[in-house]
Amino acid sequence: MRYRLTFIAGLALGYVLGTRAGRERYEQLKKSARQVAQNPAVRNAAESAVHNGRDFAGKALHTVSDKVGDRMPGSVTERVRSLRERGQSGEADDWGTTNT
């Protein structure tokens, strides 16, 4: 899916840059994209998707760590343990991401 989306984006970019009126069309597309991105419904949907993704990732982390348990290498076990202890504190974890 990722490769298909990349191909389609490249195809669209080639079309826009390859046409005689490419710059005008590019400006129209850019303006449309900006309007869509600033739409409150789109922003709320994006925030909701991010929040749901973090929730599912947290549940998956706990489920996998409970089932795998001591069969993981020590370095991974320590990272998982530190993630559980930090929870949703907003601090950076061992993998360099921030929990919010």
N, C-alpha and C positions, 0 to 999 in steps of 0.2 A: 504494500500500500504506500509506503514511504517513497519508494522508487517511482511509482506511478505518479504520485503527486509532484515529485521533483521533475519528472519528464514533462508533465503538463505545464508546470510553472515555467520551465525552460522554453517550451514551445510557445507559450503566450508571450514571454519576454522576447523571443526571436521575432515573433510577428510584429510586436509593437516597435521594436528597434529597427526592423527591416523595412518597414513601410515608409513611403515618402512623407506621410503626415504623422510619422511616429512620435515626434515630440509633442504635438498637440494631443494625440491619443494618449500618450503617456501622462500628460498633465491631467486629462480627464479621468483616467483610471486612478491616478494618485489622489485626486480630489474625492472621487467616489469612495476609495478605500478609507480615506480620512473620515469621511462622513459616517461610514459604517462603523468604524472603530470608535467614534465618539458617541454613537447611539447608546443611550442608557440601557436599553434592553440587551444589546450585545455585550456591553461591559458587565452587566449583572450575570448574564449567562456564562461569560468567561470566568468571572470570580467564583461562581457556583461550581463550575467544572474543576477549577484549581482546588477548591475546598474539598469537593468530593474525592478527587484524586488523592489528596493527602490523607483523607480519612481511610480510603481503601488501602493505600500503601501502608499505613500504620497497622491496620487490621491484618494485612498479609504478613507484615514483619512479625507480629506476635504469633500468628498461626504457624508460620514456618519455623520460627525459633522454638516454639513449644514442641512441634513434631520432630524437628531435627535434633534439638537439644545438644547433648555432649558430643555428637558425631561431627560437629563442625570443627575446623581448625581453631586453635586457641586465639589467634589474632581476630578472627571474625567473631568469636564468642565474646571477646572483650568489647568490640565495637557495638554489638547488639545489646549487651548489658548496659553500656553507657547510654545508648539511645533510650532504653527503657527507663533509666534513672532520670534522664533529662526531661522526658515527656514533651510537653508543649511549652517549654520555658522560653523559647525564642533565642536560645544560645546556639552557636555553631556546633554541629556534631563532628564526629571523627572523620566523616567523609567530606567535610567542608561545606555542607549545606546548613541552612538556618531553619529551625522549626518555628513556625508561627501559628 
